[in-house]
Amino acid sequence: MKIPDWLIFNFFTNISLKQAESIPFLGNRAKSMLTDFGFVLSIFFPILVAIMVPSIILESHNPDNPMYFYLYMTIIMIPWSIMNFVLLNKDFCNGKSIAKRIYGYQIIDSHSKEIANDFQCMLRNVTMIVWPLEAIALLINSNKRIGDTIAVTEIVKAEIELKETLLVDLKSHKKMSRKLILTSIGIVIFSNIFEWILTIL
């Protein structure tokens, strides 16, 4: 999987990786979850800003024309959807996201105790749509999220790795299966529709 190194590690992402560590009352699992979200968001932050600023200016100068609003929302949804796709598959390489490498965690199959497969790693992240419930579940049981119950997985302690090992694994890991890609896209579309409904309500 060829991804430019500068896209993974740059000014924004390096800052994001340090933020959760400065929150004293959070446990390592909560810090790991927060770090993962912040890291992925920081990758897309410059893109979102670059799109949002001119789009907002254009829409504000044409407040009576709904076309500009819908155009703005459509443009924003593209990077937002890609970001959600990445969040779904953040544990793609060996059951370890960037934060799990830093804090020393890994996703395994609850039955076999082997490293969870790519589809399981994606499936456990579908509950990001209802992340407040996941946050509560994490406070109750730091090793078992709602997503883990769905995917039949669990989190175990693993060797702490340098963040750069993610780049190595991304380059050597097998390609995503068609099933994984299509399912992830379907979930992202459903998530977008869900968010639209909440916005309308």
C-alpha positions in Angstrom: 0.0 0.0 0.0 1.8 3.1 -1.3 1.1 6.1 0.9 3.5 9.1 1.0 5.4 9.2 4.3 4.8 13.0 4.6 1.0 12.4 4.6 1.3 10.1 7.7 3.9 12.0 9.7 3.9 15.8 9.3 3.5 18.9 11.5 -0.2 18.3 12.3 0.0 14.6 12.9 3.1 14.8 15.1 1.3 17.4 17.3 -1.8 15.2 17.5 0.1 12.2 18.7 1.2 14.2 21.8 -2.1 15.7 22.8 -3.8 12.8 24.6 -0.7 12.2 26.7 -1.1 15.5 28.4 -4.5 14.6 29.8 -3.7 13.2 33.3 -7.1 11.7 34.3 -7.4 9.5 31.2 -6.2 5.8 31.2 -4.1 4.5 28.4 -7.0 2.9 26.6 -8.9 6.1 26.5 -5.8 7.9 25.5 -5.3 5.4 22.7 -8.8 5.9 21.4 -8.4 9.7 21.5 -5.0 9.6 19.9 -6.3 7.5 17.0 -9.1 9.8 16.3 -6.9 12.9 16.6 -4.3 11.4 14.3 -6.7 10.6 11.5 -8.4 13.9 11.8 -5.0 15.7 11.6 -4.2 14.0 8.4 -7.3 15.4 6.8 -7.4 18.7 8.6 -5.4 20.7 6.0 -7.6 19.3 3.2 -10.8 20.1 5.1 -9.7 23.6 5.8 -8.6 24.2 2.2 -12.0 23.1 1.0 -14.1 24.7 3.7 -12.8 28.2 3.7 -13.5 29.1 0.0 -16.7 27.1 0.1 -18.0 29.0 3.1 -17.0 32.3 1.5 -18.8 31.4 -1.7 -21.9 30.2 0.2 -22.0 33.3 2.4 -22.0 35.6 -0.6 -24.9 33.7 -2.0 -27.1 33.0 1.0 -30.4 33.0 -1.0 -29.2 30.3 -3.4 -29.5 26.8 -1.9 -27.4 25.4 -4.7 -24.3 26.8 -3.1 -25.1 25.2 0.2 -25.7 21.8 -1.3 -22.5 22.2 -3.4 -20.6 23.1 -0.2 -22.0 20.1 1.7 -21.2 17.7 -1.3 -17.6 18.9 -1.5 -17.1 18.6 2.3 -18.6 15.1 2.3 -15.8 13.7 0.0 -12.8 14.2 2.4 -15.1 13.5 5.3 -16.1 10.1 3.8 -12.5 9.2 3.1 -11.6 10.1 6.7 -14.4 7.8 8.0 -13.1 5.1 5.7 -9.6 5.4 7.3 -11.1 5.5 10.8 -12.9 2.2 10.1 -9.7 0.6 8.9 -7.2 2.2 11.2 -6.3 -1.2 12.7 -5.8 -2.7 9.3 -2.1 -3.6 9.7 -1.7 -6.5 12.2 -4.5 -5.3 14.5 -2.5 -2.3 15.5 -3.4 1.3 14.8 -0.9 4.1 15.3 -2.0 4.6 18.9 -2.0 0.9 19.7 1.6 0.8 18.7 2.5 3.7 20.9 0.6 2.4 24.0 1.2 -1.3 23.4 -2.1 -2.9 22.4 -3.3 -5.3 19.8 -6.7 -6.6 18.6 -7.1 -10.4 18.7 -9.9 -12.8 18.0 -11.7 -13.7 21.2 -12.0 -17.4 20.3 -8.7 -18.3 18.6 -6.6 -15.7 20.5 -4.8 -15.0 17.2 -4.4 -11.6 15.6 -7.8 -10.4 14.4 -8.3 -10.4 10.7 -8.7 -7.3 8.6 -12.5 -7.6 8.4 -12.8 -8.0 12.2 -10.6 -5.0 12.8 -12.9 -3.0 10.5 -16.1 -4.4 12.0 -15.2 -3.4 15.6 -15.0 0.2 14.5 -18.5 0.5 13.0 -19.7 1.7 16.4 -17.8 5.0 15.8 -21.2 6.2 14.7 -22.3 6.0 18.3 -19.0 6.9 19.9 -20.5 8.4 23.1 -21.8 4.9 24.0 -18.4 3.4 23.2 -16.8 5.9 25.5 -19.1 4.9 28.3 -18.4 1.2 27.6 -14.7 1.9 27.7 -15.0 3.4 31.2 -16.8 0.2 32.4 -14.5 -2.3 30.7 -11.2 -1.0 29.3 -10.6 -4.2 27.4 -14.1 -4.7 25.8 -15.9 -2.2 23.6 -19.3 -2.6 22.0 -17.5 -3.1 18.7 -15.5 -5.9 20.2 -18.7 -7.8 21.0 -19.9 -7.3 17.4 -16.6 -8.4 15.9 -15.8 -11.1 18.5 -12.5 -9.4 19.3 -10.7 -8.1 22.3 -7.7 -5.9 23.2 -4.6 -7.3 24.7 -1.3 -5.8 25.8 1.4 -6.1 23.2 4.9 -4.8 22.7 5.2 -1.1 22.4 6.4 -0.1 18.9 7.8 3.0 17.4 5.2 5.0 15.4 7.3 4.6 12.3 6.6 0.8 12.2 3.1 1.8 10.8 4.8 2.9 7.6 6.8 -0.3 7.3 3.6 -2.4 7.8 1.6 -0.3 5.3 4.1 -0.9 2.6 4.4 -4.7 3.3 0.8 -5.6 4.3 -1.4 -7.3 1.8 -3.9 -5.3 -0.2 -7.4 -4.8 1.1 -9.9 -7.4 -0.1 -12.8 -6.3 -2.3 -15.2 -7.5 0.5 -13.5 -5.2 3.0 -13.5 -2.2 0.7 -17.1 -2.5 -0.4 -18.3 -3.2 3.2 -16.4 -0.2 4.5 -17.8 2.1 1.7 -21.3 0.8 2.6 -20.9 1.6 6.2 -19.5 5.1 5.4 -22.5 5.8 3.2 -24.9 4.7 6.0 -23.0 6.8 8.5 -23.3 9.9 6.3 -27.0 9.3 5.9 -27.3 8.9 9.7 -25.5 12.1 10.3 -27.7 14.0 7.7 -30.8 12.7 9.5 -29.4 13.9 12.9 -28.6 17.3 11.3 -32.2 17.7 10.0 -33.7 16.7 13.3 
